[in-house]
Amino acid sequence: LAAKLGEHLQVPFADLRREAIDPGAAQLIPAEFARKNVVLPIREREGALAVAMEDPGNLHLVNDLTLITGRKIAPHIAGRSDILANLSRVHSMQPRIHEAARSLEESRPQLTGGRSMVFELSSITASSPAVDIVNMLITQGLRDRASDIHVEPQKDFLRIRFRIDGVLQDVAHLPSATGAAVASRIKIMASMNIVERRRAQDGQISLTVDDRDLDVRVATIETIWGEKLVLRLLDRRRSLIALRQLGFSSEAYERFHAMLHSPYGMIIVSGPTGSGKTTTLYAALHELDQQVRNIMTIEDPVEYTFDNINQSQINKLADISFANGLRAILRQDPDIILVGEIRDRETAEIAVQSALTGHMVLSSLHATDGPGALLRFIDMGIEGFLIASSVISIVAQRLVRKVCDGCKTTHTPTAEELEFAASVGAPPPKRLYHGVGCARCNQTGYYDRVGVFEVLTMTDELRRAVTGRAGHREIMDAAVKGGAVPLRRDAWDKAAAGVTTVSEILRSVYIL
């Protein structure tokens, strides 16, 4: 309705369910005024402030906005509910964090050289605005289900972004002068060298937020505008996802479950960074009988703890790598071994020998799909006959965003969607699903993520392909004959069932 009215009034329509809101622009109008008058600044370009309005023809309101912001106003039309929903989102954390940022900026003395460093370090106290900013960022990040918080100095401001369901979203733009103090506060919490800014550093914070134990892994790097920090949030008490709930199809689950309960052999979970490999490995461990078996792990680092599993992590200072950590584990009478990642030939050789000598070995590998994982082993120098004899299953996976149940609707498939269905050998669908955006999903149309899987089992035909040094296509053909469903087909089945969308598949399920 708003779009039609905009056409009639010749005013641009702002689709707030899809359009990204500039957090800096949103702060130009006080929250109370914005809610009372149902207006939302969207972005500022070329000296004009684009503002979504329920009534863009209200010239008195446009004049008021000009006086408040000191900018030329470019009215856009949008629905009342969409404007109010976005106002609730952009102002949830903004007032407090911007007030703290202003306090920090106002209290900053005009010093130069080394003296400003003394101010920054001495000012990081329990009552410092920098402390409030960092606390609010971590708390809000946890509440918003963010996996990572990015603190990014730009030329004219400090940008804060949350990675939610695998996608980065702007949440705040702070004065650039706050960057050094915020970085120093985070580095103090992570027991890092606060004076060293040129070298990249890693650290860890353990704290309690909303009665939840949280581990935060911190990484820094120097950029031309200052130190950039990424905070990875790990909820230690987050309940592990059961294997059945990861997103396996019934057939794929049965295949993987059967291999998982084999007496020995190696199972590899492959995929790029952030594809959920660790979650799958942990769900697999949780599925196993921990009372009558000695289950041991070597990880980098330990992300979640188990009560009945012996977990260890690599330590460069103590010269504990995946390879020599695995050697040490083999002297501990293990039944099941989890190796966080196979990165080199030495670790691969020890893992293969462990599987051949009666142990169940679970590990991960960076590869785009199942055949790619097998070829990666060969590239590392592992003989094909050893791979065929030790590896019993490979699970390739990705994570895709799920259509939000709060705003799910149907649509007629587009030409691109029909083309994708044909490319995976699926019949053309009559309808598909997408989310139109709502408060629950932050107007994105997506909420939470689910796995897309490709499960290969080592059949006789697949063994012959591996030992014969077959190429990627031949290995995949052998796997499909053995019952494997390719990644893209599993993803399509989820789109056809209304779990995800084709556009999300094209974004996430990329195979070289």
C-alpha positions, -999 to +999 in steps of 0.1 A: +000+000+000+028+024+009+046+016-024+014+024-044+008+056-025+044+066-032+038+062-069+008+084-066+026+111-047+058+107-067+077+100-035+104+072-033+093+041-015+116+029+013+114-009+016+125-011+053+122-049+053+151-052+029+170-019+030+199-015+054+196+013+079+227+035+085+231+035+123+249+069+122+220+084+102+194+069+126+210+089+155+205+123+139+169+124+151+161+118+188+143+085+194+114+101+212+107+125+184+111+098+158+086+075+175+061+103+181+062+114+145+068+080+129+100+090+111+132+071+105+165+084+090+178+058+065+210+072+051+229+104+043+242+110+009+255+141-009+243+164+018+207+151+019+193+129+047+168+103+034+140+099+060+113+072+059+079+089+068+044+077+072+032+110+057+059+125+035+035+152+025+036+168+059+057+199+051+057+211+087+073+179+098+099+181+070+108+216+082+111+204+118+134+176+106+155+201+088+159+223+119+167+193+141+193+177+118+207+208+100+204+189+068+183+189+036+156+162+040+147+138+012+113+123+022+106+086+015+074+068+022+071+036+043+045+017+063+039+028+099+046-007+113+078-011+094+091+023+106+082+016+143+098-019+141+130-005+128+130+023+153+128-003+181+157-021+166+181+008+160+174+024+194+175-007+215+212-002+225+220+030+207+210+057+233+232+042+261+262+033+239+262+068+223+258+085+256+289+065+268+307+074+237+300+111+241+312+110+277+344+093+266+350+119+239+342+149+261+365+136+289+394+131+265+420+158+270+436+174+239+471+158+243+495+146+217+522+120+213+528+096+242+508+117+267+475+106+251+485+070+256+489+077+293+454+091+294+439+062+276+454+036+299+448+054+331+412+062+322+402+025+317+386+021+352+355+004+364+335+037+359+350+046+325+326+050+296+348+026+276+339-001+302+302+006+297+306+005+259+324-028+259+299-043+284+270-032+263+285-045+231+291-080+245+257-081+263+238-070+232+258-093+210+249-123+231+212-113+232+211-108+194+226-142+189+258-128+173+287-152+168+312-123+163+315-087+172+336-065+148+351-033+162+363-015+131+380+020+130+371+039+099+383+073+087+356+093+104+340+069+129+342+036+148+320+010+132+304-018+152+291-048+134+275-081+146+277-113+126+242-128+130+233-161+112+265-157+092+259-122+079+275-090+092+250-063+103+259-027+112+247-019+148+264+014+157+287+041+145+307+058+173+330+088+173+364+078+160+380+092+192+365+063+212+383+036+192+416+036+212+400+035+246+375+007+236+404-013+221+425-008+253+396-020+275+390-051+255+428-059+255+429-054+292+401-079+297+418-104+274+452-101+292+468-088+260+497-063+256+478-030+256+509-010+245+516-032+215+495-020+186+515-029+155+515-067+159+484-089+157+475-104+190+451-131+203+435-133+237+406-147+256+380-133+281+359-154+304+329-136+319+292-141+329+265-123+310+228-127+319+237-156+342+254-174+312+291-183+312+307-168+282+341-173+266+352-145+242+381-151+218+397-118+208+419-111+178+435-078+169+452-064+138+465-029+130+448-010+101+455+024+086+428+039+109+437+021+141+433-013+157+405-036+144+392-062+168+370-092+164+354-108+194+341-144+189+314-152+214+313-188+228+285-196+252+300-224+273+266-235+287+247-234+254+230-268+250+246-289+224+225-295+193+215-331+189+227-348+157+191-352+145+185-315+148+214-304+127+195-306+094+204-341+081+178-357+059+164-390+072+186-410+048+217-390+054+212-392+092+209-430+091+241-433+069+261-410+092+247-426+124+256-461+112+292-450+104+295-432+137+289-464+156+315-484+136+342-500+159+370-482+141+378-460+111+380-423+103+351-399+098+360-365+082+337-335+083+347-310+056+337-275+047+350-239+047+355-218+078+322-211+095+303-240+080+295-257+113+321-285+113+329-282+150+291-283+159+287-315+139+318-331+155+305-322+190+271-335+182+287-367+171+307-370+203+275-364+223+259-393+205+285-418+216+285-438+248+309-418+270+307-440+300+323-472+287+348-456+263+379-434+266+371-405+244+399-379+240+403-348+219+430-324+207+415-291+197+424-255+188+409-243+211+384-262+232+351-244+224+327-264+245+333-287+274+320-322+281+317-339+315+329-373+304+354-366+277+391-358+281+397-326+262+430-309+254+441-281+232+472-272+212+497-249+229+524-233+208+544-223+238+544-258+252+551-272+217+518-291+216+505-293+180+479-315+165+505-340+154+524-344+187+492-340+207+477-369+188+508-390+194+504-383+232+468-393+230+476-426+214+496-435+246+465-429+267+446-460+256+419-442+237+388-457+221+377-426+202+398-396+192+387-362+180+414-342+161+401-307+157+415-303+122+439-321+099+462-293+085+493-311+074+508-344+062+522-354+096+488-351+113+471-369+084+495-398+085+491-403+123+453-400+120+452-426+092+475-450+112+453-446+143+422-455+123+439-485+108+450-498+142+416-500+157+406-465+168+377-444+158+390-410+146+369-380+140+383-349+124+377-319+101+393-307+069+390-276+048+375-288+015+345-277-005+328-311-007+333-348-001+354-356-032+374-325-025+383-338+010+395-371-004+416-353-030+430-331-003+443-362+015+460-373-017+475-338-022+490-341+014+509-372+002+487-399+017+485-430-005+451-438-021+450-473-007+456-460+029+428-435+025+404-461+011+413-485+040+410-459+068+383-434+059+348-448+063+327-417+058+330-380+048+304-354+056+306-322+036+285-293+049+274-257+048+251-235+069+222-217+053+199-192+069+163-205+076+132-186+065+117-168+095+086-186+107+072-152+118+069-138+083+071-167+060+051-165+028+049-181-006+057-169-041+058-181-076+093-194-085+114-170-106+133-180-137+165-182-117+149-205-091+135-228-118+169-229-135+185-239-102+160-267-097+168-280-132+205-279-125+201-303-095+177-326-114+146-316-094+112-311-109+099-275-112+081-264-081+047-248-081+056-225-052+086-215-030+089-197+003+106-165+016+104-142+046+090-107+041+107-094+072+094-087+107+106-076+142+116-112+151+141-116+123+152-079+123+135-074+089+159-098+072+134-126+064+157-151+080+161-164+115+186-190+127+206-214+105+204-251+095+230-274+080+231-287+044+249-320+041+265-344+017+273-378+033+297-401+015+303-437+027+333-457+015+317-483-008+337-507-030+332-485-060+344-454-042+374-473-029+383-482-065+380-446-075+402-434-047+429-460-051+429-455-089+435-417-084+403-407-101+393-371-105+367-351-088+338-360-112+346-397-111+347-397-073+314-379-071+298-403-096+310-432-075+297-416-043+262-409-059+260-445-070+266-455-034+237-434-022+252-400-016+231-369-022+252-339-034+253-307-013+233-286-038+205-312-041+202-314-003+200-276-002+174-276-029+153-301-010+153-277+020+143-248-002+114-268-017+103-276+018+103-240+028+133-242+051+155-218+032+156-199-001+174-204-034+191-170-030+205-181+003+217-214-013+235-195-041+251-173-014+262-201+009+266-233-010+294-224-033+315-253-046+348-248-065 
